[in-house]
Amino acid sequence: MLIYEKIVDDIFLIRSDASFWFKCQGIVIKNEKSGNILIDCNCFYKNEIVNLLKEKTEAYLVSHVHLDHVYNLHYYEEFNPNIKIYCPIPENEYLRDFNNFIRENGTLDFGIADDFKKFAYKDLGFKEIKYVIGFNPEAEFEFDSIKIKAIPIPGHSLAQSAFSIEDTNEKSKRKILFVSDIGLTERRAWAWHGFGYSSLEIFRETIKRIEDIYLSDDYIIVSSHGPIIFEKQHDVFNNLLIGMEKTESDLLNMLDPKKPRGLEDLKFKGLIFPLKVLEKGGNPMIHFFEHNMILHHIEDLIERGKVIEVGNKQWILNN
């Protein structure tokens, strides 16, 4: 069953009450004139999507192409052939040809492309779609009185987009800032960067930029995996940076100023994922994500002058 949580009049956070672990939540903007606008309404069962589309629907906005945001997107194209599906460039090409995603995200080079495809196609039921409209960073959309502005927030993915949403006919209605997967979750602030193309340096810049936008106006924050934030919280995004610093501090404590350490010395020690997650079934994708996230932190520490590379993926502390 779909659960609707009111953000402001006619705009709702929507999620499924299904117990499936791999899911996110999205936004429904009710619009009786031209049709509803959906943002990241992916993680629903087929019958829930059918029920959602019983109301006239004009457009679907994709924030980025990670599977928890797009694996059921084909149902929208199937059940409403007239729907306009928008996705940031270049990730729109991943939806038309999944091999583009495989090549870009690093799973092919890591040797787990087949595992990743099995997870996408067999386990999740992902299908490519035929028609998707790519949009550029900072694109603007107008649906009657609803104005949606894309805000590029890369780092998590190549072209992840946040969205600023406002009703231009009702100035008293508060604006909404949908920040997708920037890292605000129910349990903790955690900036995820597990694919090969992810970048901590870019992620830091993204967090600071979205924080400036948030603090500049009276926004309600909505995210893919966390609660609605109605009251102004000045530290909400800075907590993501604090989490990054905590991980890097733990990583620095594992390095030595004289004896080189490599990835094999750093992986599977509980730095990124709990040991019970890493040990459970030896999931190659979890190992892939762990590998990349540690490597991204190392690269970030080298850039900041705290770590020195002394060989092929061998590092020491820069004291």
LINDA-V226746 format. One record per run of one state. SS is the DSSP state (@ for helix, = for strand, . for the rest). FROM is the first residue (numbers start at 0). TO is the last residue. Records with the same first field share a line. If there is no record, write none. Layout:
SS: FROM-TO ; FROM-TO
This chain:
.: 0-0 ; 8-9 ; 16-24 ; 29-34 ; 39-44 ; 52-55 ; 62-65 ; 70-71 ; 79-82 ; 88-90 ; 96-96 ; 105-105 ; 110-111 ; 123-131 ; 135-138 ; 143-144 ; 152-159 ; 167-173 ; 178-182 ; 185-187 ; 189-198 ; 215-217 ; 222-223 ; 225-227 ; 229-236 ; 253-259 ; 266-273 ; 279-282 ; 303-305 ; 311-312 ; 317-318
=: 1-7 ; 10-15 ; 25-28 ; 35-38 ; 56-61 ; 83-87 ; 132-134 ; 139-142 ; 145-151 ; 160-166 ; 174-177 ; 183-184 ; 188-188 ; 218-221 ; 224-224 ; 228-228 ; 260-261 ; 306-310 ; 313-316
@: 45-51 ; 66-69 ; 72-78 ; 91-95 ; 97-104 ; 106-109 ; 112-122 ; 199-214 ; 237-252 ; 262-265 ; 274-278 ; 283-302
